[in-house]
């Protein structure tokens, strides 16, 4: 019995009809990573559940985040004059990041290999991917930090939102077209990040202090690549594919209003969190950047997961995620100074958001497991010996 019925009967009926449809045109993915994943999956035992592989990969990213939070909580360790993160931590981060990426690529192949593909597996995979955005962005930021050769915590906050909106664009596109166009940036970024961790372990963070050309620093290249990829490739292609479907009358929803409805909750989340950042009496982002990023990233994952459920079940997206309603009150309490201890308020709200999202995820997994008569983390059938 699920903790709470988050998936409606209409959506369960939609899941019964669901067929996976995706387009991956990235040369790195096609010619390098897929052959590598096909090689790796042969070494996995056939009793290993694909969802367990997915979850293990995700936990490597969480481990990276916690490890760097321990050694560099406020993102100052890479700055000149501060005690730097030990080299072995960068080695571990590079290995863990690549393992997470590899397991994320292998889980679907294991599902097909064991004839255990289900809509639950895809939802579980993409749902954790939406939460993973915050973990790998905040972790890689420790390489540059907020020193002179890094970027300020406010700048990273807006970079994080570029990454988050780039992620949700792919699922918004599928919500409207029925096809998931896999973004090129994901594979390139994961391989690059893993290599940068390992290079940092060898050459030290001091290497990133030096400009690449004139006064153009590595942090500028990092920022430019993320923003340029999002606004010159991801956004235009998503809009093009949706508008093309609209012109050809293949759009899955009745109007452009319905098509753009999924953006209401993420935009509201952006407005609320940015209002807190801009009008914070104590400059909360400078005081607790890592916790604030975690709160925003987890709330975003909750919003995105609900879009993915609607997208896969071919049902209408709800305009407003309930989690944002209490957040309005939290932000008002913070920016008006009614609550004197703003840091405590942030910690309590972050804990509430994480618990609410975990509750939602567990409930949905339990519902779909019960509906499809499967076990989420085992290939055995329920109640079988």
C-alpha positions as a Markdown table, in Angstrom:
| # | Residue | x | y | z |
|---|---|---|---|---|
| 1 | Unk | 0.0 | 0.0 | 0.0 |
| 2 | Unk | 1.5 | 3.4 | -1.0 |
| 3 | Unk | 2.1 | 6.0 | 1.6 |
| 4 | Unk | -0.2 | 8.4 | -0.3 |
| 5 | Unk | -2.0 | 8.1 | -3.7 |
| 6 | Unk | 0.1 | 10.6 | -5.7 |
| 7 | Unk | -0.6 | 8.9 | -9.1 |
| 8 | Unk | -4.2 | 9.1 | -10.2 |
| 9 | Unk | -6.2 | 6.3 | -11.7 |
| 10 | Unk | -6.1 | 8.2 | -15.0 |
| 11 | Unk | -2.4 | 8.4 | -14.8 |
| 12 | Unk | -2.0 | 4.7 | -14.0 |
| 13 | Unk | -4.1 | 3.9 | -17.1 |
| 14 | Unk | -1.8 | 6.2 | -19.1 |
| 15 | Unk | 1.3 | 4.3 | -17.8 |
| 16 | Unk | -0.2 | 1.1 | -19.1 |
| 17 | Unk | -0.2 | 2.5 | -22.6 |
| 18 | Unk | 3.2 | 4.2 | -22.4 |
| 19 | Unk | 6.0 | 3.4 | -24.9 |
| 20 | Unk | 9.5 | 4.9 | -24.6 |
| 21 | Unk | 10.5 | 7.1 | -27.5 |
| 22 | Unk | 13.8 | 9.0 | -27.5 |
| 23 | Unk | 16.3 | 10.4 | -30.0 |
| 24 | Unk | 20.0 | 10.5 | -29.2 |
| 25 | Unk | 22.1 | 12.1 | -31.9 |
| 26 | Unk | 25.2 | 13.0 | -29.8 |
| 27 | Unk | 28.3 | 11.5 | -31.5 |
| 28 | Unk | 30.1 | 11.1 | -28.2 |
| 29 | Unk | 27.1 | 9.0 | -26.9 |
| 30 | Unk | 26.6 | 7.0 | -30.1 |
| 31 | Unk | 30.2 | 6.1 | -30.9 |
| 32 | Unk | 32.0 | 6.1 | -27.6 |
| 33 | Unk | 29.7 | 5.8 | -24.5 |
| 34 | Unk | 27.1 | 3.3 | -25.8 |
| 35 | Unk | 29.7 | 0.8 | -26.9 |
| 36 | Unk | 31.5 | 1.3 | -23.6 |
| 37 | Unk | 28.2 | 0.7 | -21.7 |
| 38 | Unk | 27.4 | -2.3 | -23.8 |
| 39 | Unk | 30.8 | -3.7 | -22.7 |
| 40 | Unk | 30.3 | -2.9 | -19.0 |
| 41 | Unk | 26.7 | -4.3 | -18.8 |
| 42 | Unk | 28.0 | -7.8 | -19.7 |
| 43 | Unk | 29.8 | -8.0 | -16.4 |
| 44 | Unk | 26.7 | -7.3 | -14.3 |
| 45 | Unk | 24.9 | -10.3 | -12.8 |
| 46 | Unk | 21.5 | -11.0 | -14.4 |
| 47 | Unk | 19.8 | -10.9 | -11.0 |
| 48 | Unk | 20.8 | -7.3 | -10.4 |
| 49 | Unk | 17.7 | -5.0 | -10.7 |
| 50 | Unk | 18.1 | -2.0 | -13.1 |
| 51 | Unk | 16.6 | 0.4 | -10.5 |
| 52 | Unk | 19.2 | -0.7 | -8.0 |
| 53 | Unk | 21.9 | 0.3 | -10.5 |
| 54 | Unk | 20.2 | 3.7 | -11.0 |
| 55 | Unk | 20.0 | 4.3 | -7.3 |
| 56 | Unk | 23.6 | 3.3 | -6.7 |
| 57 | Unk | 24.8 | 5.8 | -9.4 |
| 58 | Unk | 22.7 | 8.6 | -7.8 |
| 59 | Unk | 24.2 | 7.9 | -4.4 |
| 60 | Unk | 27.7 | 8.3 | -5.8 |
| 61 | Unk | 26.7 | 11.9 | -6.7 |
| 62 | Unk | 25.2 | 12.4 | -3.2 |
| 63 | Unk | 28.5 | 11.0 | -1.7 |
| 64 | Unk | 30.5 | 13.5 | -3.8 |
| 65 | Unk | 28.3 | 16.4 | -2.6 |
| 66 | Unk | 28.7 | 15.4 | 1.1 |
| 67 | Unk | 32.4 | 14.8 | 0.7 |
| 68 | Unk | 33.0 | 18.2 | -0.8 |
| 69 | Unk | 30.6 | 19.8 | 1.7 |
| 70 | Unk | 32.8 | 18.4 | 4.5 |
| 71 | Unk | 36.1 | 19.8 | 3.0 |
| 72 | Unk | 34.7 | 23.0 | 1.4 |
| 73 | Unk | 31.3 | 23.9 | 3.0 |
| 74 | Unk | 31.3 | 27.6 | 2.0 |
| 75 | Unk | 33.2 | 27.2 | -1.3 |
| 76 | Unk | 36.3 | 29.0 | -0.2 |
| 77 | Unk | 38.8 | 26.2 | 0.0 |
| 78 | Unk | 40.1 | 26.7 | -3.6 |
| 79 | Unk | 40.8 | 30.4 | -3.1 |
| 80 | Unk | 44.4 | 31.6 | -2.5 |
| 81 | Unk | 45.4 | 31.7 | 1.1 |
| 82 | Unk | 42.9 | 29.0 | 2.2 |
| 83 | Unk | 43.5 | 25.3 | 3.1 |
| 84 | Unk | 42.8 | 23.4 | -0.1 |
| 85 | Unk | 40.8 | 20.2 | -0.5 |
| 86 | Unk | 43.2 | 17.2 | -0.3 |
| 87 | Unk | 44.2 | 15.7 | -3.7 |
| 88 | Unk | 42.7 | 12.3 | -2.9 |
| 89 | Unk | 39.3 | 13.9 | -2.6 |
| 90 | Unk | 39.5 | 15.1 | -6.2 |
| 91 | Unk | 40.5 | 11.6 | -7.3 |
| 92 | Unk | 37.6 | 10.1 | -5.5 |
| 93 | Unk | 35.2 | 12.8 | -6.9 |
| 94 | Unk | 36.4 | 12.0 | -10.5 |
| 95 | Unk | 35.9 | 8.3 | -10.0 |
| 96 | Unk | 32.6 | 8.6 | -8.3 |
| 97 | Unk | 31.3 | 11.0 | -10.9 |
| 98 | Unk | 32.3 | 8.7 | -13.7 |
| 99 | Unk | 30.8 | 5.7 | -11.9 |
| 100 | Unk | 27.5 | 7.6 | -11.5 |
| 101 | Unk | 27.5 | 8.5 | -15.2 |
| 102 | Unk | 28.3 | 5.0 | -16.2 |
| 103 | Unk | 25.6 | 3.4 | -14.1 |
| 104 | Unk | 23.1 | 5.9 | -15.4 |
| 105 | Unk | 24.0 | 4.7 | -18.9 |
| 106 | Unk | 24.0 | 1.0 | -18.0 |
| 107 | Unk | 20.7 | 0.7 | -16.1 |
| 108 | Unk | 18.5 | 0.8 | -19.2 |
| 109 | Unk | 20.7 | -1.8 | -21.0 |
| 110 | Unk | 20.5 | -4.0 | -17.9 |
| 111 | Unk | 16.7 | -3.7 | -18.1 |
| 112 | Unk | 16.6 | -4.8 | -21.7 |
| 113 | Unk | 19.1 | -7.5 | -21.0 |
| 114 | Unk | 17.0 | -9.0 | -18.2 |
| 115 | Unk | 13.7 | -8.3 | -20.0 |
| 116 | Unk | 12.6 | -6.1 | -17.1 |
| 117 | Unk | 11.9 | -2.7 | -18.7 |
| 118 | Unk | 8.9 | -0.9 | -17.2 |
| 119 | Unk | 7.7 | 2.7 | -17.1 |
| 120 | Unk | 8.7 | 2.7 | -13.4 |
| 121 | Unk | 12.3 | 2.2 | -14.4 |
| 122 | Unk | 12.3 | 5.2 | -16.7 |
| 123 | Unk | 10.4 | 7.4 | -14.2 |
| 124 | Unk | 12.9 | 6.3 | -11.5 |
| 125 | Unk | 15.9 | 7.1 | -13.7 |
| 126 | Unk | 14.7 | 10.5 | -14.9 |
| 127 | Unk | 13.3 | 11.5 | -11.5 |
| 128 | Unk | 16.7 | 10.9 | -9.9 |
| 129 | Unk | 18.4 | 12.7 | -12.8 |
| 130 | Unk | 16.3 | 15.8 | -12.0 |
| 131 | Unk | 17.6 | 15.7 | -8.4 |
| 132 | Unk | 21.2 | 15.0 | -9.5 |
| 133 | Unk | 21.5 | 18.4 | -11.2 |
| 134 | Unk | 22.1 | 20.2 | -7.9 |
| 135 | Unk | 24.6 | 17.6 | -6.6 |
| 136 | Unk | 27.0 | 17.7 | -9.6 |
| 137 | Unk | 26.7 | 21.5 | -10.1 |
| 138 | Unk | 27.4 | 22.3 | -6.5 |
| 139 | Unk | 30.2 | 19.7 | -6.3 |
| 140 | Unk | 32.1 | 20.8 | -9.4 |
| 141 | Unk | 31.9 | 24.4 | -8.2 |
| 142 | Unk | 34.4 | 23.6 | -5.4 |
| 143 | Unk | 37.1 | 23.4 | -8.0 |
| 144 | Unk | 36.9 | 27.2 | -8.7 |
| 145 | Unk | 35.1 | 28.3 | -5.6 |
| 146 | Unk | 34.2 | 31.9 | -4.9 |
| 147 | Unk | 37.8 | 33.3 | -4.7 |
| 148 | Unk | 39.3 | 35.8 | -7.2 |
| 149 | Unk | 39.6 | 33.0 | -9.9 |
| 150 | Unk | 36.2 | 31.6 | -9.2 |
| 151 | Unk | 32.6 | 33.0 | -9.4 |
| 152 | Unk | 30.5 | 34.5 | -6.6 |
| 153 | Unk | 27.8 | 32.4 | -4.9 |
| 154 | Unk | 25.2 | 34.6 | -6.5 |
| 155 | Unk | 26.6 | 34.1 | -10.0 |
| 156 | Unk | 26.6 | 30.3 | -9.4 |
| 157 | Unk | 23.0 | 30.5 | -8.2 |
| 158 | Unk | 21.9 | 31.9 | -11.6 |
| 159 | Unk | 24.2 | 29.4 | -13.4 |
| 160 | Unk | 22.4 | 26.6 | -11.5 |
| 161 | Unk | 19.1 | 27.9 | -12.7 |
| 162 | Unk | 20.4 | 27.8 | -16.3 |
| 163 | Unk | 21.3 | 24.1 | -15.8 |
| 164 | Unk | 17.9 | 23.4 | -14.1 |
| 165 | Unk | 15.9 | 25.0 | -16.9 |
| 166 | Unk | 18.0 | 23.2 | -19.5 |
| 167 | Unk | 17.1 | 19.9 | -17.8 |
| 168 | Unk | 13.4 | 20.6 | -17.6 |
| 169 | Unk | 13.3 | 21.7 | -21.3 |
| 170 | Unk | 13.9 | 18.2 | -22.5 |
| 171 | Unk | 11.0 | 16.8 | -20.5 |
| 172 | Unk | 8.7 | 19.7 | -21.4 |
| 173 | Unk | 9.6 | 18.9 | -25.0 |
| 174 | Unk | 8.6 | 15.3 | -24.5 |
| 175 | Unk | 5.4 | 16.4 | -22.7 |
| 176 | Unk | 4.4 | 18.2 | -25.9 |
| 177 | Unk | 5.8 | 16.0 | -28.7 |
| 178 | Unk | 6.0 | 12.5 | -27.1 |
| 179 | Unk | 9.7 | 12.2 | -28.0 |
| 180 | Unk | 12.6 | 12.7 | -25.6 |
| 181 | Unk | 15.4 | 14.5 | -27.5 |
| 182 | Unk | 18.4 | 13.7 | -25.4 |
| 183 | Unk | 20.6 | 16.9 | -25.0 |
| 184 | Unk | 24.2 | 16.8 | -26.2 |
| 185 | Unk | 25.4 | 18.8 | -23.3 |
| 186 | Unk | 24.8 | 16.0 | -20.7 |
| 187 | Unk | 27.3 | 13.4 | -22.0 |
| 188 | Unk | 30.0 | 16.1 | -22.8 |
| 189 | Unk | 29.6 | 17.7 | -19.4 |
| 190 | Unk | 29.8 | 14.4 | -17.4 |
| 191 | Unk | 33.0 | 13.2 | -19.2 |
| 192 | Unk | 34.6 | 16.7 | -18.9 |
| 193 | Unk | 33.7 | 17.0 | -15.2 |
| 194 | Unk | 35.2 | 13.6 | -14.4 |
| 195 | Unk | 38.4 | 14.6 | -16.2 |
| 196 | Unk | 38.6 | 18.0 | -14.5 |
| 197 | Unk | 38.4 | 16.4 | -11.1 |
| 198 | Unk | 41.3 | 14.1 | -11.9 |
| 199 | Unk | 43.4 | 16.9 | -13.5 |
| 200 | Unk | 42.8 | 19.0 | -10.4 |
| 201 | Unk | 44.2 | 16.2 | -8.2 |
| 202 | Unk | 47.4 | 16.2 | -10.3 |
| 203 | Unk | 48.0 | 19.9 | -11.0 |
| 204 | Unk | 46.3 | 21.5 | -8.0 |
| 205 | Unk | 43.6 | 24.2 | -7.9 |
| 206 | Unk | 46.3 | 26.9 | -8.3 |
| 207 | Unk | 46.4 | 25.9 | -12.0 |
| 208 | Unk | 42.9 | 27.4 | -12.4 |
| 209 | Unk | 44.2 | 30.8 | -11.1 |
| 210 | Unk | 46.0 | 31.4 | -14.4 |
| 211 | Unk | 44.2 | 32.9 | -17.4 |
| 212 | Unk | 43.7 | 30.9 | -20.5 |
| 213 | Unk | 44.1 | 33.9 | -22.8 |
| 214 | Unk | 44.7 | 37.5 | -21.7 |
| 215 | Unk | 42.3 | 37.9 | -18.7 |
| 216 | Unk | 40.0 | 35.0 | -19.7 |
| 217 | Unk | 40.0 | 32.6 | -16.8 |
| 218 | Unk | 39.0 | 28.9 | -16.7 |
| 219 | Unk | 35.9 | 29.9 | -14.6 |
| 220 | Unk | 34.9 | 32.2 | -17.5 |
| 221 | Unk | 35.2 | 29.2 | -19.9 |
| 222 | Unk | 33.1 | 27.1 | -17.5 |
| 223 | Unk | 30.4 | 29.8 | -17.3 |
| 224 | Unk | 30.4 | 30.5 | -21.0 |
| 225 | Unk | 30.0 | 26.9 | -22.0 |
| 226 | Unk | 27.0 | 26.3 | -19.8 |
| 227 | Unk | 25.2 | 29.5 | -20.8 |
| 228 | Unk | 26.1 | 29.3 | -24.5 |
| 229 | Unk | 25.0 | 25.6 | -24.7 |
| 230 | Unk | 21.7 | 26.4 | -23.1 |
| 231 | Unk | 20.7 | 29.5 | -25.0 |
| 232 | Unk | 22.2 | 28.7 | -28.4 |
| 233 | Unk | 21.4 | 24.9 | -28.6 |
| 234 | Unk | 19.1 | 23.5 | -26.0 |
| 235 | Unk | 16.5 | 26.3 | -25.8 |
| 236 | Unk | 16.2 | 27.0 | -29.6 |
| 237 | Unk | 16.0 | 23.3 | -30.4 |
| 238 | Unk | 13.3 | 22.6 | -27.8 |
| 239 | Unk | 11.2 | 25.6 | -29.0 |
| 240 | Unk | 11.7 | 24.6 | -32.6 |
| 241 | Unk | 10.5 | 21.0 | -32.0 |
| 242 | Unk | 7.4 | 22.1 | -30.0 |
| 243 | Unk | 6.4 | 24.8 | -32.5 |
| 244 | Unk | 7.0 | 22.4 | -35.4 |
| 245 | Unk | 4.6 | 19.9 | -33.7 |
| 246 | Unk | 2.1 | 22.8 | -33.2 |
| 247 | Unk | 2.3 | 23.7 | -36.9 |
| 248 | Unk | 1.9 | 20.1 | -38.0 |
| 249 | Unk | -1.0 | 19.5 | -35.6 |
| 250 | Unk | 0.9 | 16.8 | -33.8 |
| 251 | Unk | 1.2 | 18.7 | -30.6 |
| 252 | Unk | -0.1 | 16.5 | -27.8 |
| 253 | Unk | -2.0 | 19.3 | -26.1 |
| 254 | Unk | -4.8 | 21.5 | -27.3 |
| 255 | Unk | -3.2 | 24.9 | -27.4 |
| 256 | Unk | 0.1 | 26.8 | -26.8 |
| 257 | Unk | -1.3 | 27.8 | -23.4 |
| 258 | Unk | -1.6 | 24.1 | -22.4 |
| 259 | Unk | 1.8 | 23.4 | -24.0 |
| 260 | Unk | 3.5 | 26.1 | -21.8 |
| 261 | Unk | 1.6 | 25.3 | -18.6 |
| 262 | Unk | 4.4 | 23.1 | -17.1 |
| 263 | Unk | 6.6 | 26.2 | -16.8 |
| 264 | Unk | 4.4 | 27.9 | -14.2 |
| 265 | Unk | 5.7 | 26.0 | -11.2 |
| 266 | Unk | 9.4 | 26.2 | -12.1 |
| 267 | Unk | 9.1 | 29.9 | -12.9 |
| 268 | Unk | 7.3 | 30.5 | -9.6 |
| 269 | Unk | 10.0 | 28.6 | -7.8 |
| 270 | Unk | 12.6 | 30.7 | -9.5 |
| 271 | Unk | 10.8 | 33.9 | -8.5 |
| 272 | Unk | 10.4 | 32.8 | -4.8 |
| 273 | Unk | 13.9 | 31.7 | -4.4 |
| 274 | Unk | 15.4 | 34.7 | -6.2 |
| 275 | Unk | 13.2 | 37.0 | -4.0 |
| 276 | Unk | 14.7 | 35.4 | -1.0 |
| 277 | Unk | 18.3 | 35.9 | -2.4 |
| 278 | Unk | 17.8 | 39.5 | -3.4 |
| 279 | Unk | 15.9 | 40.7 | -0.3 |
| 280 | Unk | 17.5 | 38.6 | 2.4 |
| 281 | Unk | 18.2 | 40.8 | 5.5 |
| 282 | Unk | 21.3 | 38.7 | 6.3 |
| 283 | Unk | 22.4 | 37.9 | 2.8 |
| 284 | Unk | 21.5 | 34.2 | 3.2 |
| 285 | Unk | 23.2 | 33.1 | 0.0 |
| 286 | Unk | 26.6 | 34.3 | 1.3 |
| 287 | Unk | 26.0 | 32.7 | 4.7 |
| 288 | Unk | 24.6 | 29.3 | 3.6 |
| 289 | Unk | 25.2 | 28.9 | -0.2 |
| 290 | Unk | 25.4 | 25.1 | -0.2 |
| 291 | Unk | 22.2 | 24.6 | 1.8 |
| 292 | Unk | 20.3 | 27.2 | -0.3 |
| 293 | Unk | 21.3 | 25.4 | -3.5 |
| 294 | Unk | 20.2 | 22.1 | -2.0 |
| 295 | Unk | 16.8 | 23.5 | -1.1 |
| 296 | Unk | 16.3 | 25.0 | -4.6 |
| 297 | Unk | 17.5 | 21.9 | -6.4 |
| 298 | Unk | 15.3 | 19.6 | -4.4 |
| 299 | Unk | 12.2 | 21.7 | -4.8 |
| 300 | Unk | 13.0 | 21.8 | -8.5 |
| 301 | Unk | 13.3 | 18.0 | -8.6 |
| 302 | Unk | 9.9 | 17.7 | -7.0 |
| 303 | Unk | 8.3 | 20.0 | -9.6 |
| 304 | Unk | 10.1 | 18.2 | -12.5 |
| 305 | Unk | 9.1 | 14.7 | -11.3 |
| 306 | Unk | 5.5 | 15.7 | -11.4 |
| 307 | Unk | 5.9 | 16.9 | -15.0 |
| 308 | Unk | 7.6 | 13.6 | -15.9 |
| 309 | Unk | 4.6 | 11.6 | -14.4 |
| 310 | Unk | 2.2 | 13.7 | -16.5 |
| 311 | Unk | 4.4 | 13.4 | -19.6 |
| 312 | Unk | 4.7 | 9.6 | -19.3 |
| 313 | Unk | 1.0 | 9.0 | -18.5 |
| 314 | Unk | -0.1 | 11.5 | -21.2 |
| 315 | Unk | -2.2 | 13.5 | -18.8 |
| 316 | Unk | -2.5 | 17.2 | -18.2 |
| 317 | Unk | 0.2 | 18.9 | -16.1 |
| 318 | Unk | -1.1 | 20.5 | -12.9 |
| 319 | Unk | -0.2 | 24.3 | -13.0 |
| 320 | Unk | 0.9 | 24.5 | -9.4 |
| 321 | Unk | 3.0 | 22.2 | -7.2 |
| 322 | Unk | 1.6 | 22.3 | -3.6 |
| 323 | Unk | 5.1 | 22.5 | -2.2 |
| 324 | Unk | 5.4 | 26.1 | -3.4 |
| 325 | Unk | 2.4 | 27.3 | -1.3 |
| 326 | Unk | 4.2 | 27.0 | 2.1 |
| 327 | Unk | 7.3 | 28.3 | 0.4 |
| 328 | Unk | 5.5 | 31.6 | -0.2 |
| 329 | Unk | 5.0 | 31.9 | 3.6 |
| 330 | Unk | 8.7 | 30.9 | 4.3 |
| 331 | Unk | 10.0 | 33.5 | 1.9 |
| 332 | Unk | 7.8 | 36.2 | 3.4 |
| 333 | Unk | 8.9 | 35.4 | 6.9 |
| 334 | Unk | 12.5 | 35.5 | 5.7 |
| 335 | Unk | 12.6 | 38.8 | 3.7 |
| 336 | Unk | 10.4 | 40.7 | 6.2 |
| 337 | Unk | 12.6 | 39.8 | 9.1 |
| 338 | Unk | 9.7 | 38.4 | 11.1 |
| 339 | Unk | 11.9 | 35.4 | 11.9 |
| 340 | Unk | 15.1 | 36.6 | 13.4 |
| 341 | Unk | 17.3 | 33.5 | 12.7 |
| 342 | Unk | 17.2 | 33.3 | 9.0 |
| 343 | Unk | 19.8 | 30.5 | 8.8 |
| 344 | Unk | 17.6 | 28.3 | 11.1 |
| 345 | Unk | 14.6 | 29.0 | 8.9 |
| 346 | Unk | 16.5 | 28.0 | 5.8 |
| 347 | Unk | 17.7 | 24.8 | 7.5 |
| 348 | Unk | 14.2 | 23.9 | 8.7 |
| 349 | Unk | 12.7 | 24.6 | 5.3 |
| 350 | Unk | 15.4 | 22.7 | 3.4 |
| 351 | Unk | 14.8 | 19.6 | 5.7 |
| 352 | Unk | 11.0 | 19.9 | 5.1 |
| 353 | Unk | 11.6 | 20.1 | 1.3 |
| 354 | Unk | 13.9 | 17.1 | 1.3 |
| 355 | Unk | 11.5 | 15.0 | 3.4 |
| 356 | Unk | 8.5 | 16.0 | 1.3 |
| 357 | Unk | 10.3 | 15.1 | -1.9 |
| 358 | Unk | 11.5 | 11.7 | -0.5 |
| 359 | Unk | 7.9 | 11.0 | 0.7 |
| 360 | Unk | 6.6 | 11.8 | -2.8 |
| 361 | Unk | 9.2 | 9.6 | -4.5 |
| 362 | Unk | 8.7 | 6.6 | -2.2 |
| 363 | Unk | 4.9 | 6.9 | -2.6 |
| 364 | Unk | 5.0 | 7.0 | -6.4 |
| 365 | Unk | 7.4 | 4.1 | -6.5 |
| 366 | Unk | 5.2 | 2.1 | -4.2 |
| 367 | Unk | 2.1 | 2.9 | -6.3 |
| 368 | Unk | 3.7 | 1.9 | -9.6 |
| 369 | Unk | 5.3 | -1.2 | -8.1 |
| 370 | Unk | 1.9 | -2.3 | -6.9 |
| 371 | Unk | 0.2 | -1.4 | -10.1 |
| 372 | Unk | 2.7 | -3.3 | -12.3 |
| 373 | Unk | 3.1 | -6.1 | -9.7 |
| 374 | Unk | 6.8 | -5.8 | -9.5 |
| 375 | Unk | 9.5 | -5.1 | -6.9 |
| 376 | Unk | 11.4 | -1.8 | -7.4 |
| 377 | Unk | 14.8 | -3.1 | -6.4 |
| 378 | Unk | 14.5 | -6.8 | -7.2 |
| 379 | Unk | 13.8 | -8.9 | -10.3 |
| 380 | Unk | 11.8 | -11.4 | -8.2 |
| 381 | Unk | 8.1 | -11.3 | -8.3 |
| 382 | Unk | 6.2 | -10.1 | -5.2 |
| 383 | Unk | 5.4 | -12.8 | -2.8 |
| 384 | Unk | 7.5 | -15.3 | -4.7 |
| 385 | Unk | 10.1 | -17.6 | -3.1 |
